[in-house]
Amino acid sequence: MSKGFATDNSVSQKSNKKVTANEPQGRLISWSPWPPANFQTRYPAFPFVLTILIIVIGQWYISLLR
């Protein structure tokens, strides 16, 4: 009496499919070593964070000049 598992000993045949990534390959700028083409999908908040960082550093620099 079998409970919980099938008694069939045949192993299902799994096909070996080549996994292709949906991420773009190569570079955003062909002659530049940076950034990779998947940079925008990997770090979507980068432009926002960079803008905030520039504003904060700019305000700090202006406050030093006063």
SVG drawing of the C-alpha trace seen along z (x, -y; Angstrom):
<svg xmlns="http://www.w3.org/2000/svg" viewBox="-2 -85 38 87">
<polyline fill="none" stroke="black" stroke-width="0.4" points="0.0,0.0 1.6,-3.3 0.8,-6.5 1.8,-10.0 4.1,-9.1 3.6,-7.6 5.0,-4.1 5.9,-4.6 9.7,-4.5 9.9,-6.3 11.8,-9.5 10.2,-12.4 12.3,-13.6 13.2,-17.3 14.3,-19.1 17.5,-21.1 16.4,-24.5 18.9,-27.3 18.0,-30.0 18.1,-33.4 18.0,-36.5 15.6,-39.2 18.2,-41.7 20.0,-43.6 23.6,-42.7 26.5,-45.0 26.8,-48.6 24.6,-51.6 27.3,-53.6 29.2,-51.4 32.6,-52.9 32.3,-53.3 33.3,-50.5 30.6,-51.8 27.6,-51.5 26.5,-48.0 23.2,-47.8 21.3,-46.3 22.3,-49.2 18.9,-50.9 17.0,-47.8 19.3,-46.8 19.4,-50.3 16.2,-52.1 16.5,-54.7 20.0,-55.8 19.0,-59.1 16.8,-60.1 19.6,-59.3 22.2,-61.1 20.0,-64.2 19.4,-64.3 23.1,-63.8 24.1,-66.6 21.6,-68.9 22.8,-68.1 26.5,-68.5 25.6,-71.8 23.8,-73.2 26.7,-72.2 29.2,-73.8 27.1,-77.0 26.8,-77.1 30.6,-76.9 31.0,-79.9 28.8,-82.2"/>
</svg>
